Amino acid sequence: MITYHAIGYHGLFVALGALVLMTLLPNGSRAHRLLSRALLGALIITAALVGLSY
């Protein structure tokens, strides 16, 4: 069974991978900006899901 708690922790693992990818991309590239915005949104959603799980 997948819970909000599990979704939150899996989201954090994906966020770590995104951070590694962001370090490999050049700073001014479109992919870097898109990934950073997506990562920020994912972290906000992950925080909300983990908060709802308690």
PDBQT receptor file of N, H, CA, C and O in Angstrom, charges set to zero:
ATOM      1  N   MET A   1       0.832  -1.162   0.000  1.00  0.00    +0.000 N 
ATOM      2  CA  MET A   1       0.000   0.000   0.000  1.00  0.00    +0.000 C 
ATOM      3  C   MET A   1       0.893   1.247   0.000  1.00  0.00    +0.000 C 
ATOM      4  O   MET A   1       1.822   1.344   0.802  1.00  0.00    +0.000 OA
ATOM      5  N   ILE A   2       0.618   2.183  -0.883  1.00  0.00    +0.000 N 
ATOM      6  H   ILE A   2      -0.137   2.104  -1.535  1.00  0.00    +0.000 HD
ATOM      7  CA  ILE A   2       1.384   3.412  -0.970  1.00  0.00    +0.000 C 
ATOM      8  C   ILE A   2       0.685   4.477  -0.125  1.00  0.00    +0.000 C 
ATOM      9  O   ILE A   2      -0.504   4.746  -0.290  1.00  0.00    +0.000 OA
ATOM     10  N   THR A   3       1.443   5.060   0.763  1.00  0.00    +0.000 N 
ATOM     11  H   THR A   3       2.409   4.842   0.897  1.00  0.00    +0.000 HD
ATOM     12  CA  THR A   3       0.889   6.082   1.646  1.00  0.00    +0.000 C 
ATOM     13  C   THR A   3       1.470   7.442   1.273  1.00  0.00    +0.000 C 
ATOM     14  O   THR A   3       2.416   7.528   0.491  1.00  0.00    +0.000 OA
ATOM     15  N   TYR A   4       0.901   8.497   1.836  1.00  0.00    +0.000 N 
ATOM     16  H   TYR A   4       0.132   8.427   2.471  1.00  0.00    +0.000 HD
ATOM     17  CA  TYR A   4       1.454   9.835   1.620  1.00  0.00    +0.000 C 
ATOM     18  C   TYR A   4       2.895   9.906   2.115  1.00  0.00    +0.000 C 
ATOM     19  O   TYR A   4       3.742  10.571   1.520  1.00  0.00    +0.000 OA
ATOM     20  N   HIS A   5       3.149   9.212   3.206  1.00  0.00    +0.000 N 
ATOM     21  H   HIS A   5       2.461   8.672   3.690  1.00  0.00    +0.000 HD
ATOM     22  CA  HIS A   5       4.484   9.196   3.792  1.00  0.00    +0.000 C 
ATOM     23  C   HIS A   5       5.488   8.595   2.804  1.00  0.00    +0.000 C 
ATOM     24  O   HIS A   5       6.567   9.155   2.608  1.00  0.00    +0.000 OA
ATOM     25  N   ALA A   6       5.149   7.477   2.188  1.00  0.00    +0.000 N 
ATOM     26  H   ALA A   6       4.273   7.023   2.348  1.00  0.00    +0.000 HD
ATOM     27  CA  ALA A   6       6.036   6.821   1.227  1.00  0.00    +0.000 C 
ATOM     28  C   ALA A   6       6.233   7.676  -0.017  1.00  0.00    +0.000 C 
ATOM     29  O   ALA A   6       7.341   7.743  -0.549  1.00  0.00    +0.000 OA
ATOM     30  N   ILE A   7       5.181   8.326  -0.486  1.00  0.00    +0.000 N 
ATOM     31  H   ILE A   7       4.280   8.271  -0.054  1.00  0.00    +0.000 HD
ATOM     32  CA  ILE A   7       5.301   9.196  -1.652  1.00  0.00    +0.000 C 
ATOM     33  C   ILE A   7       6.256  10.346  -1.346  1.00  0.00    +0.000 C 
ATOM     34  O   ILE A   7       7.050  10.741  -2.200  1.00  0.00    +0.000 OA
ATOM     35  N   GLY A   8       6.180  10.873  -0.154  1.00  0.00    +0.000 N 
ATOM     36  H   GLY A   8       5.535  10.552   0.539  1.00  0.00    +0.000 HD
ATOM     37  CA  GLY A   8       7.070  11.958   0.240  1.00  0.00    +0.000 C 
ATOM     38  C   GLY A   8       8.525  11.549   0.229  1.00  0.00    +0.000 C 
ATOM     39  O   GLY A   8       9.369  12.295  -0.269  1.00  0.00    +0.000 OA
ATOM     40  N   TYR A   9       8.840  10.389   0.763  1.00  0.00    +0.000 N 
ATOM     41  H   TYR A   9       8.155   9.783   1.168  1.00  0.00    +0.000 HD
ATOM     42  CA  TYR A   9      10.227   9.958   0.801  1.00  0.00    +0.000 C 
ATOM     43  C   TYR A   9      10.737   9.565  -0.575  1.00  0.00    +0.000 C 
ATOM     44  O   TYR A   9      11.908   9.797  -0.879  1.00  0.00    +0.000 OA
ATOM     45  N   HIS A  10       9.902   8.984  -1.408  1.00  0.00    +0.000 N 
ATOM     46  H   HIS A  10       8.952   8.797  -1.161  1.00  0.00    +0.000 HD
ATOM     47  CA  HIS A  10      10.336   8.696  -2.774  1.00  0.00    +0.000 C 
ATOM     48  C   HIS A  10      10.574   9.994  -3.539  1.00  0.00    +0.000 C 
ATOM     49  O   HIS A  10      11.481  10.070  -4.368  1.00  0.00    +0.000 OA
ATOM     50  N   GLY A  11       9.769  11.003  -3.266  1.00  0.00    +0.000 N 
ATOM     51  H   GLY A  11       9.033  10.941  -2.592  1.00  0.00    +0.000 HD
ATOM     52  CA  GLY A  11       9.982  12.307  -3.891  1.00  0.00    +0.000 C 
ATOM     53  C   GLY A  11      11.312  12.915  -3.493  1.00  0.00    +0.000 C 
ATOM     54  O   GLY A  11      11.960  13.568  -4.312  1.00  0.00    +0.000 OA
ATOM     55  N   LEU A  12      11.731  12.716  -2.258  1.00  0.00    +0.000 N 
ATOM     56  H   LEU A  12      11.205  12.186  -1.593  1.00  0.00    +0.000 HD
ATOM     57  CA  LEU A  12      13.030  13.231  -1.832  1.00  0.00    +0.000 C 
ATOM     58  C   LEU A  12      14.179  12.517  -2.525  1.00  0.00    +0.000 C 
ATOM     59  O   LEU A  12      15.190  13.141  -2.845  1.00  0.00    +0.000 OA
ATOM     60  N   PHE A  13      14.039  11.220  -2.761  1.00  0.00    +0.000 N 
ATOM     61  H   PHE A  13      13.217  10.712  -2.502  1.00  0.00    +0.000 HD
ATOM     62  CA  PHE A  13      15.080  10.497  -3.491  1.00  0.00    +0.000 C 
ATOM     63  C   PHE A  13      15.198  11.010  -4.923  1.00  0.00    +0.000 C 
ATOM     64  O   PHE A  13      16.304  11.139  -5.449  1.00  0.00    +0.000 OA
ATOM     65  N   VAL A  14      14.074  11.298  -5.548  1.00  0.00    +0.000 N 
ATOM     66  H   VAL A  14      13.176  11.193  -5.121  1.00  0.00    +0.000 HD
ATOM     67  CA  VAL A  14      14.092  11.841  -6.904  1.00  0.00    +0.000 C 
ATOM     68  C   VAL A  14      14.691  13.242  -6.892  1.00  0.00    +0.000 C 
ATOM     69  O   VAL A  14      15.404  13.618  -7.823  1.00  0.00    +0.000 OA
ATOM     70  N   ALA A  15      14.412  14.013  -5.853  1.00  0.00    +0.000 N 
ATOM     71  H   ALA A  15      13.834  13.708  -5.097  1.00  0.00    +0.000 HD
ATOM     72  CA  ALA A  15      14.962  15.363  -5.746  1.00  0.00    +0.000 C 
ATOM     73  C   ALA A  15      16.490  15.328  -5.644  1.00  0.00    +0.000 C 
ATOM     74  O   ALA A  15      17.162  16.204  -6.188  1.00  0.00    +0.000 OA
ATOM     75  N   LEU A  16      17.031  14.347  -4.968  1.00  0.00    +0.000 N 
ATOM     76  H   LEU A  16      16.484  13.636  -4.526  1.00  0.00    +0.000 HD
ATOM     77  CA  LEU A  16      18.491  14.225  -4.897  1.00  0.00    +0.000 C 
ATOM     78  C   LEU A  16      19.083  13.969  -6.274  1.00  0.00    +0.000 C 
ATOM     79  O   LEU A  16      20.125  14.527  -6.617  1.00  0.00    +0.000 OA
ATOM     80  N   GLY A  17      18.427  13.128  -7.062  1.00  0.00    +0.000 N 
ATOM     81  H   GLY A  17      17.581  12.675  -6.783  1.00  0.00    +0.000 HD
ATOM     82  CA  GLY A  17      18.876  12.887  -8.431  1.00  0.00    +0.000 C 
ATOM     83  C   GLY A  17      18.798  14.148  -9.281  1.00  0.00    +0.000 C 
ATOM     84  O   GLY A  17      19.675  14.403 -10.106  1.00  0.00    +0.000 OA
ATOM     85  N   ALA A  18      17.755  14.928  -9.079  1.00  0.00    +0.000 N 
ATOM     86  H   ALA A  18      17.042  14.721  -8.409  1.00  0.00    +0.000 HD
ATOM     87  CA  ALA A  18      17.610  16.182  -9.826  1.00  0.00    +0.000 C 
ATOM     88  C   ALA A  18      18.707  17.168  -9.433  1.00  0.00    +0.000 C 
ATOM     89  O   ALA A  18      19.211  17.900 -10.285  1.00  0.00    +0.000 OA
ATOM     90  N   LEU A  19      19.079  17.195  -8.169  1.00  0.00    +0.000 N 
ATOM     91  H   LEU A  19      18.670  16.600  -7.477  1.00  0.00    +0.000 HD
ATOM     92  CA  LEU A  19      20.162  18.079  -7.744  1.00  0.00    +0.000 C 
ATOM     93  C   LEU A  19      21.486  17.690  -8.387  1.00  0.00    +0.000 C 
ATOM     94  O   LEU A  19      22.267  18.557  -8.778  1.00  0.00    +0.000 OA
ATOM     95  N   VAL A  20      21.737  16.405  -8.495  1.00  0.00    +0.000 N 
ATOM     96  H   VAL A  20      21.102  15.701  -8.177  1.00  0.00    +0.000 HD
ATOM     97  CA  VAL A  20      22.962  15.941  -9.157  1.00  0.00    +0.000 C 
ATOM     98  C   VAL A  20      22.944  16.349 -10.623  1.00  0.00    +0.000 C 
ATOM     99  O   VAL A  20      23.954  16.809 -11.156  1.00  0.00    +0.000 OA
ATOM    100  N   LEU A  21      21.811  16.183 -11.268  1.00  0.00    +0.000 N 
ATOM    101  H   LEU A  21      20.990  15.809 -10.836  1.00  0.00    +0.000 HD
ATOM    102  CA  LEU A  21      21.695  16.569 -12.673  1.00  0.00    +0.000 C 
ATOM    103  C   LEU A  21      21.864  18.072 -12.846  1.00  0.00    +0.000 C 
ATOM    104  O   LEU A  21      22.453  18.517 -13.831  1.00  0.00    +0.000 OA
ATOM    105  N   MET A  22      21.356  18.854 -11.908  1.00  0.00    +0.000 N 
ATOM    106  H   MET A  22      20.877  18.492 -11.109  1.00  0.00    +0.000 HD
ATOM    107  CA  MET A  22      21.500  20.308 -11.996  1.00  0.00    +0.000 C 
ATOM    108  C   MET A  22      22.952  20.737 -11.882  1.00  0.00    +0.000 C 
ATOM    109  O   MET A  22      23.343  21.737 -12.484  1.00  0.00    +0.000 OA
ATOM    110  N   THR A  23      23.756  20.013 -11.132  1.00  0.00    +0.000 N 
ATOM    111  H   THR A  23      23.438  19.200 -10.643  1.00  0.00    +0.000 HD
ATOM    112  CA  THR A  23      25.167  20.373 -11.025  1.00  0.00    +0.000 C 
ATOM    113  C   THR A  23      25.906  20.087 -12.323  1.00  0.00    +0.000 C 
ATOM    114  O   THR A  23      26.927  20.714 -12.606  1.00  0.00    +0.000 OA
ATOM    115  N   LEU A  24      25.405  19.152 -13.111  1.00  0.00    +0.000 N 
ATOM    116  H   LEU A  24      24.575  18.642 -12.881  1.00  0.00    +0.000 HD
ATOM    117  CA  LEU A  24      26.062  18.820 -14.380  1.00  0.00    +0.000 C 
ATOM    118  C   LEU A  24      25.666  19.768 -15.507  1.00  0.00    +0.000 C 
ATOM    119  O   LEU A  24      26.419  19.935 -16.466  1.00  0.00    +0.000 OA
ATOM    120  N   LEU A  25      24.504  20.385 -15.404  1.00  0.00    +0.000 N 
ATOM    121  H   LEU A  25      23.892  20.250 -14.625  1.00  0.00    +0.000 HD
ATOM    122  CA  LEU A  25      24.035  21.286 -16.459  1.00  0.00    +0.000 C 
ATOM    123  C   LEU A  25      24.655  22.668 -16.292  1.00  0.00    +0.000 C 
ATOM    124  O   LEU A  25      24.918  23.097 -15.169  1.00  0.00    +0.000 OA
ATOM    125  N   PRO A  26      24.893  23.374 -17.410  1.00  0.00    +0.000 N 
ATOM    126  CA  PRO A  26      25.403  24.745 -17.293  1.00  0.00    +0.000 C 
ATOM    127  C   PRO A  26      24.374  25.661 -16.636  1.00  0.00    +0.000 C 
ATOM    128  O   PRO A  26      23.170  25.441 -16.770  1.00  0.00    +0.000 OA
ATOM    129  N   ASN A  27      24.840  26.679 -15.934  1.00  0.00    +0.000 N 
ATOM    130  H   ASN A  27      25.818  26.858 -15.825  1.00  0.00    +0.000 HD
ATOM    131  CA  ASN A  27      23.958  27.532 -15.139  1.00  0.00    +0.000 C 
ATOM    132  C   ASN A  27      22.934  28.286 -15.960  1.00  0.00    +0.000 C 
ATOM    133  O   ASN A  27      21.794  28.414 -15.515  1.00  0.00    +0.000 OA
ATOM    134  N   GLY A  28      23.270  28.781 -17.110  1.00  0.00    +0.000 N 
ATOM    135  H   GLY A  28      24.196  28.677 -17.472  1.00  0.00    +0.000 HD
ATOM    136  CA  GLY A  28      22.345  29.614 -17.869  1.00  0.00    +0.000 C 
ATOM    137  C   GLY A  28      21.446  28.861 -18.824  1.00  0.00    +0.000 C 
ATOM    138  O   GLY A  28      20.660  29.479 -19.541  1.00  0.00    +0.000 OA
ATOM    139  N   SER A  29      21.541  27.556 -18.852  1.00  0.00    +0.000 N 
ATOM    140  H   SER A  29      22.180  27.054 -18.269  1.00  0.00    +0.000 HD
ATOM    141  CA  SER A  29      20.788  26.797 -19.850  1.00  0.00    +0.000 C 
ATOM    142  C   SER A  29      19.301  26.733 -19.501  1.00  0.00    +0.000 C 
ATOM    143  O   SER A  29      18.903  26.854 -18.343  1.00  0.00    +0.000 OA
ATOM    144  N   ARG A  30      18.509  26.540 -20.533  1.00  0.00    +0.000 N 
ATOM    145  H   ARG A  30      18.832  26.442 -21.474  1.00  0.00    +0.000 HD
ATOM    146  CA  ARG A  30      17.064  26.441 -20.340  1.00  0.00    +0.000 C 
ATOM    147  C   ARG A  30      16.711  25.198 -19.526  1.00  0.00    +0.000 C 
ATOM    148  O   ARG A  30      15.802  25.229 -18.697  1.00  0.00    +0.000 OA
ATOM    149  N   ALA A  31      17.427  24.115 -19.765  1.00  0.00    +0.000 N 
ATOM    150  H   ALA A  31      18.165  24.090 -20.439  1.00  0.00    +0.000 HD
ATOM    151  CA  ALA A  31      17.166  22.873 -19.019  1.00  0.00    +0.000 C 
ATOM    152  C   ALA A  31      17.434  23.061 -17.528  1.00  0.00    +0.000 C 
ATOM    153  O   ALA A  31      16.710  22.521 -16.692  1.00  0.00    +0.000 OA
ATOM    154  N   HIS A  32      18.468  23.820 -17.199  1.00  0.00    +0.000 N 
ATOM    155  H   HIS A  32      19.056  24.258 -17.879  1.00  0.00    +0.000 HD
ATOM    156  CA  HIS A  32      18.790  24.077 -15.786  1.00  0.00    +0.000 C 
ATOM    157  C   HIS A  32      17.675  24.873 -15.124  1.00  0.00    +0.000 C 
ATOM    158  O   HIS A  32      17.265  24.552 -14.009  1.00  0.00    +0.000 OA
ATOM    159  N   ARG A  33      17.177  25.909 -15.799  1.00  0.00    +0.000 N 
ATOM    160  H   ARG A  33      17.510  26.170 -16.705  1.00  0.00    +0.000 HD
ATOM    161  CA  ARG A  33      16.088  26.713 -15.231  1.00  0.00    +0.000 C 
ATOM    162  C   ARG A  33      14.817  25.892 -15.070  1.00  0.00    +0.000 C 
ATOM    163  O   ARG A  33      14.139  25.984 -14.046  1.00  0.00    +0.000 OA
ATOM    164  N   LEU A  34      14.495  25.090 -16.079  1.00  0.00    +0.000 N 
ATOM    165  H   LEU A  34      15.046  25.015 -16.910  1.00  0.00    +0.000 HD
ATOM    166  CA  LEU A  34      13.297  24.263 -16.027  1.00  0.00    +0.000 C 
ATOM    167  C   LEU A  34      13.393  23.237 -14.905  1.00  0.00    +0.000 C 
ATOM    168  O   LEU A  34      12.429  23.013 -14.173  1.00  0.00    +0.000 OA
ATOM    169  N   LEU A  35      14.553  22.621 -14.777  1.00  0.00    +0.000 N 
ATOM    170  H   LEU A  35      15.336  22.803 -15.371  1.00  0.00    +0.000 HD
ATOM    171  CA  LEU A  35      14.740  21.606 -13.734  1.00  0.00    +0.000 C 
ATOM    172  C   LEU A  35      14.699  22.239 -12.350  1.00  0.00    +0.000 C 
ATOM    173  O   LEU A  35      14.165  21.643 -11.415  1.00  0.00    +0.000 OA
ATOM    174  N   SER A  36      15.254  23.437 -12.209  1.00  0.00    +0.000 N 
ATOM    175  H   SER A  36      15.687  23.921 -12.969  1.00  0.00    +0.000 HD
ATOM    176  CA  SER A  36      15.226  24.073 -10.887  1.00  0.00    +0.000 C 
ATOM    177  C   SER A  36      13.806  24.460 -10.488  1.00  0.00    +0.000 C 
ATOM    178  O   SER A  36      13.439  24.332  -9.320  1.00  0.00    +0.000 OA
ATOM    179  N   ARG A  37      13.002  24.930 -11.438  1.00  0.00    +0.000 N 
ATOM    180  H   ARG A  37      13.300  25.034 -12.387  1.00  0.00    +0.000 HD
ATOM    181  CA  ARG A  37      11.598  25.248 -11.122  1.00  0.00    +0.000 C 
ATOM    182  C   ARG A  37      10.803  23.983 -10.808  1.00  0.00    +0.000 C 
ATOM    183  O   ARG A  37       9.979  23.970  -9.893  1.00  0.00    +0.000 OA
ATOM    184  N   ALA A  38      11.052  22.931 -11.564  1.00  0.00    +0.000 N 
ATOM    185  H   ALA A  38      11.721  22.942 -12.308  1.00  0.00    +0.000 HD
ATOM    186  CA  ALA A  38      10.356  21.672 -11.306  1.00  0.00    +0.000 C 
ATOM    187  C   ALA A  38      10.764  21.097  -9.959  1.00  0.00    +0.000 C 
ATOM    188  O   ALA A  38       9.932  20.545  -9.239  1.00  0.00    +0.000 OA
ATOM    189  N   LEU A  39      12.034  21.224  -9.618  1.00  0.00    +0.000 N 
ATOM    190  H   LEU A  39      12.710  21.673 -10.204  1.00  0.00    +0.000 HD
ATOM    191  CA  LEU A  39      12.518  20.726  -8.332  1.00  0.00    +0.000 C 
ATOM    192  C   LEU A  39      11.892  21.506  -7.178  1.00  0.00    +0.000 C 
ATOM    193  O   LEU A  39      11.502  20.916  -6.170  1.00  0.00    +0.000 OA
ATOM    194  N   LEU A  40      11.796  22.811  -7.318  1.00  0.00    +0.000 N 
ATOM    195  H   LEU A  40      12.113  23.290  -8.136  1.00  0.00    +0.000 HD
ATOM    196  CA  LEU A  40      11.167  23.613  -6.275  1.00  0.00    +0.000 C 
ATOM    197  C   LEU A  40       9.703  23.218  -6.088  1.00  0.00    +0.000 C 
ATOM    198  O   LEU A  40       9.234  23.089  -4.957  1.00  0.00    +0.000 OA
ATOM    199  N   GLY A  41       8.986  23.028  -7.183  1.00  0.00    +0.000 N 
ATOM    200  H   GLY A  41       9.367  23.134  -8.102  1.00  0.00    +0.000 HD
ATOM    201  CA  GLY A  41       7.595  22.585  -7.089  1.00  0.00    +0.000 C 
ATOM    202  C   GLY A  41       7.478  21.214  -6.464  1.00  0.00    +0.000 C 
ATOM    203  O   GLY A  41       6.588  20.972  -5.649  1.00  0.00    +0.000 OA
ATOM    204  N   ALA A  42       8.377  20.311  -6.842  1.00  0.00    +0.000 N 
ATOM    205  H   ALA A  42       9.101  20.508  -7.504  1.00  0.00    +0.000 HD
ATOM    206  CA  ALA A  42       8.346  18.960  -6.284  1.00  0.00    +0.000 C 
ATOM    207  C   ALA A  42       8.638  18.965  -4.793  1.00  0.00    +0.000 C 
ATOM    208  O   ALA A  42       8.026  18.206  -4.042  1.00  0.00    +0.000 OA
ATOM    209  N   LEU A  43       9.559  19.806  -4.355  1.00  0.00    +0.000 N 
ATOM    210  H   LEU A  43      10.056  20.423  -4.966  1.00  0.00    +0.000 HD
ATOM    211  CA  LEU A  43       9.862  19.876  -2.923  1.00  0.00    +0.000 C 
ATOM    212  C   LEU A  43       8.696  20.449  -2.130  1.00  0.00    +0.000 C 
ATOM    213  O   LEU A  43       8.435  20.015  -1.008  1.00  0.00    +0.000 OA
ATOM    214  N   ILE A  44       7.999  21.413  -2.698  1.00  0.00    +0.000 N 
ATOM    215  H   ILE A  44       8.211  21.766  -3.609  1.00  0.00    +0.000 HD
ATOM    216  CA  ILE A  44       6.820  21.967  -2.021  1.00  0.00    +0.000 C 
ATOM    217  C   ILE A  44       5.736  20.903  -1.898  1.00  0.00    +0.000 C 
ATOM    218  O   ILE A  44       5.125  20.757  -0.840  1.00  0.00    +0.000 OA
ATOM    219  N   ILE A  45       5.498  20.166  -2.970  1.00  0.00    +0.000 N 
ATOM    220  H   ILE A  45       5.995  20.285  -3.830  1.00  0.00    +0.000 HD
ATOM    221  CA  ILE A  45       4.482  19.108  -2.946  1.00  0.00    +0.000 C 
ATOM    222  C   ILE A  45       4.894  18.001  -1.983  1.00  0.00    +0.000 C 
ATOM    223  O   ILE A  45       4.061  17.473  -1.246  1.00  0.00    +0.000 OA
ATOM    224  N   THR A  46       6.185  17.648  -1.989  1.00  0.00    +0.000 N 
ATOM    225  H   THR A  46       6.862  18.076  -2.588  1.00  0.00    +0.000 HD
ATOM    226  CA  THR A  46       6.675  16.608  -1.083  1.00  0.00    +0.000 C 
ATOM    227  C   THR A  46       6.503  17.031   0.370  1.00  0.00    +0.000 C 
ATOM    228  O   THR A  46       6.095  16.226   1.207  1.00  0.00    +0.000 OA
ATOM    229  N   ALA A  47       6.810  18.280   0.672  1.00  0.00    +0.000 N 
ATOM    230  H   ALA A  47       7.142  18.933  -0.008  1.00  0.00    +0.000 HD
ATOM    231  CA  ALA A  47       6.644  18.763   2.044  1.00  0.00    +0.000 C 
ATOM    232  C   ALA A  47       5.174  18.722   2.456  1.00  0.00    +0.000 C 
ATOM    233  O   ALA A  47       4.853  18.377   3.593  1.00  0.00    +0.000 OA
ATOM    234  N   ALA A  48       4.293  19.071   1.539  1.00  0.00    +0.000 N 
ATOM    235  H   ALA A  48       4.554  19.350   0.615  1.00  0.00    +0.000 HD
ATOM    236  CA  ALA A  48       2.874  19.028   1.849  1.00  0.00    +0.000 C 
ATOM    237  C   ALA A  48       2.394  17.589   2.082  1.00  0.00    +0.000 C 
ATOM    238  O   ALA A  48       1.617  17.332   3.001  1.00  0.00    +0.000 OA
ATOM    239  N   LEU A  49       2.855  16.661   1.250  1.00  0.00    +0.000 N 
ATOM    240  H   LEU A  49       3.487  16.869   0.503  1.00  0.00    +0.000 HD
ATOM    241  CA  LEU A  49       2.450  15.261   1.402  1.00  0.00    +0.000 C 
ATOM    242  C   LEU A  49       2.962  14.659   2.708  1.00  0.00    +0.000 C 
ATOM    243  O   LEU A  49       2.233  13.951   3.403  1.00  0.00    +0.000 OA
ATOM    244  N   VAL A  50       4.211  14.943   3.033  1.00  0.00    +0.000 N 
ATOM    245  H   VAL A  50       4.803  15.518   2.468  1.00  0.00    +0.000 HD
ATOM    246  CA  VAL A  50       4.755  14.414   4.282  1.00  0.00    +0.000 C 
ATOM    247  C   VAL A  50       4.027  15.051   5.471  1.00  0.00    +0.000 C 
ATOM    248  O   VAL A  50       3.754  14.383   6.468  1.00  0.00    +0.000 OA
ATOM    249  N   GLY A  51       3.718  16.337   5.360  1.00  0.00    +0.000 N 
ATOM    250  H   GLY A  51       3.939  16.880   4.550  1.00  0.00    +0.000 HD
ATOM    251  CA  GLY A  51       2.977  16.988   6.426  1.00  0.00    +0.000 C 
ATOM    252  C   GLY A  51       1.575  16.404   6.595  1.00  0.00    +0.000 C 
ATOM    253  O   GLY A  51       1.086  16.284   7.718  1.00  0.00    +0.000 OA
ATOM    254  N   LEU A  52       0.932  16.044   5.498  1.00  0.00    +0.000 N 
ATOM    255  H   LEU A  52       1.329  16.141   4.585  1.00  0.00    +0.000 HD
ATOM    256  CA  LEU A  52      -0.392  15.445   5.583  1.00  0.00    +0.000 C 
ATOM    257  C   LEU A  52      -0.372  14.006   6.127  1.00  0.00    +0.000 C 
ATOM    258  O   LEU A  52      -1.380  13.500   6.620  1.00  0.00    +0.000 OA
ATOM    259  N   SER A  53       0.800  13.362   6.024  1.00  0.00    +0.000 N 
ATOM    260  H   SER A  53       1.619  13.773   5.623  1.00  0.00    +0.000 HD
ATOM    261  CA  SER A  53       0.862  11.970   6.453  1.00  0.00    +0.000 C 
ATOM    262  C   SER A  53       0.892  11.846   7.971  1.00  0.00    +0.000 C 
ATOM    263  O   SER A  53       0.670  10.755   8.496  1.00  0.00    +0.000 OA
ATOM    264  N   TYR A  54       1.157  12.918   8.679  1.00  0.00    +0.000 N 
ATOM    265  H   TYR A  54       1.337  13.804   8.252  1.00  0.00    +0.000 HD
ATOM    266  CA  TYR A  54       1.260  12.831  10.141  1.00  0.00    +0.000 C 
ATOM    267  C   TYR A  54      -0.007  13.238  10.807  1.00  0.00    +0.000 C 
ATOM    268  O   TYR A  54      -0.091  13.222  12.035  1.00  0.00    +0.000 OA
TER     269      TYR A  54
